[in-house]
Amino acid sequence: KGEAQLVVLAQDCDNGDYVKLVEGLCKEKSISLLRVPKNTQLGEMVGLCKIDAEGNPTKVVKCSCAGVRDYGEESEGLAFLMEHLKSA
């Protein structure tokens, strides 16, 4: 649908066709593409894990790709991300 503002793709995704598809769709729809090194890191970022009593992630589910449709409220983190996307 082209609703995403940002797509995050794990670099260790082992399905080459999937990676090409995501890259192609992002290019076609002019959607920013951000890469992270590991699919477990992306899974943790999107909340696909449990948090133990000490605040550490456990039982992290791997995630190869995630789309962001709404950035939410303005924040220092969002400003940093937008600057990074401009320079990429």
Contacts in CASP RR format, 6 or more apart in sequence:
PFRMAT RR
TARGET T0000
AUTHOR 0000-0000-0000
METHOD contacts of the structure
MODEL  1
KGEAQLVVLAQDCDNGDYVKLVEGLCKEKSISLLRVPKNTQLGEMVGLCK
IDAEGNPTKVVKCSCAGVRDYGEESEGLAFLMEHLKSA
2 25 0 8 1.000
2 29 0 8 1.000
2 31 0 8 1.000
3 69 0 8 1.000
4 29 0 8 1.000
4 31 0 8 1.000
4 67 0 8 1.000
4 68 0 8 1.000
4 69 0 8 1.000
5 31 0 8 1.000
5 32 0 8 1.000
5 68 0 8 1.000
5 69 0 8 1.000
5 70 0 8 1.000
5 71 0 8 1.000
6 31 0 8 1.000
6 32 0 8 1.000
6 33 0 8 1.000
6 34 0 8 1.000
6 67 0 8 1.000
6 68 0 8 1.000
6 71 0 8 1.000
6 81 0 8 1.000
6 85 0 8 1.000
7 22 0 8 1.000
7 26 0 8 1.000
7 31 0 8 1.000
7 32 0 8 1.000
7 33 0 8 1.000
7 34 0 8 1.000
7 65 0 8 1.000
7 66 0 8 1.000
7 67 0 8 1.000
7 68 0 8 1.000
8 33 0 8 1.000
8 34 0 8 1.000
8 35 0 8 1.000
8 36 0 8 1.000
8 42 0 8 1.000
8 45 0 8 1.000
8 65 0 8 1.000
8 66 0 8 1.000
8 67 0 8 1.000
8 68 0 8 1.000
9 19 0 8 1.000
9 22 0 8 1.000
9 23 0 8 1.000
9 33 0 8 1.000
9 34 0 8 1.000
9 35 0 8 1.000
9 36 0 8 1.000
9 64 0 8 1.000
9 65 0 8 1.000
10 35 0 8 1.000
10 36 0 8 1.000
10 37 0 8 1.000
10 38 0 8 1.000
10 39 0 8 1.000
10 41 0 8 1.000
10 42 0 8 1.000
10 62 0 8 1.000
10 63 0 8 1.000
10 64 0 8 1.000
10 65 0 8 1.000
11 35 0 8 1.000
11 36 0 8 1.000
11 37 0 8 1.000
11 38 0 8 1.000
12 37 0 8 1.000
12 38 0 8 1.000
12 39 0 8 1.000
13 19 0 8 1.000
13 39 0 8 1.000
13 64 0 8 1.000
13 65 0 8 1.000
15 64 0 8 1.000
18 64 0 8 1.000
18 65 0 8 1.000
22 33 0 8 1.000
22 65 0 8 1.000
23 33 0 8 1.000
25 31 0 8 1.000
26 32 0 8 1.000
26 33 0 8 1.000
32 85 0 8 1.000
32 88 0 8 1.000
34 84 0 8 1.000
34 85 0 8 1.000
34 88 0 8 1.000
36 42 0 8 1.000
36 45 0 8 1.000
39 62 0 8 1.000
39 63 0 8 1.000
39 64 0 8 1.000
40 60 0 8 1.000
40 62 0 8 1.000
42 62 0 8 1.000
42 63 0 8 1.000
42 64 0 8 1.000
42 65 0 8 1.000
42 66 0 8 1.000
43 49 0 8 1.000
43 60 0 8 1.000
43 61 0 8 1.000
43 62 0 8 1.000
43 63 0 8 1.000
43 66 0 8 1.000
44 57 0 8 1.000
44 60 0 8 1.000
45 66 0 8 1.000
46 63 0 8 1.000
46 66 0 8 1.000
48 60 0 8 1.000
48 61 0 8 1.000
48 62 0 8 1.000
48 63 0 8 1.000
49 57 0 8 1.000
49 58 0 8 1.000
49 59 0 8 1.000
49 60 0 8 1.000
49 61 0 8 1.000
50 57 0 8 1.000
50 58 0 8 1.000
50 59 0 8 1.000
51 57 0 8 1.000
51 58 0 8 1.000
52 58 0 8 1.000
71 78 0 8 1.000
72 78 0 8 1.000
END
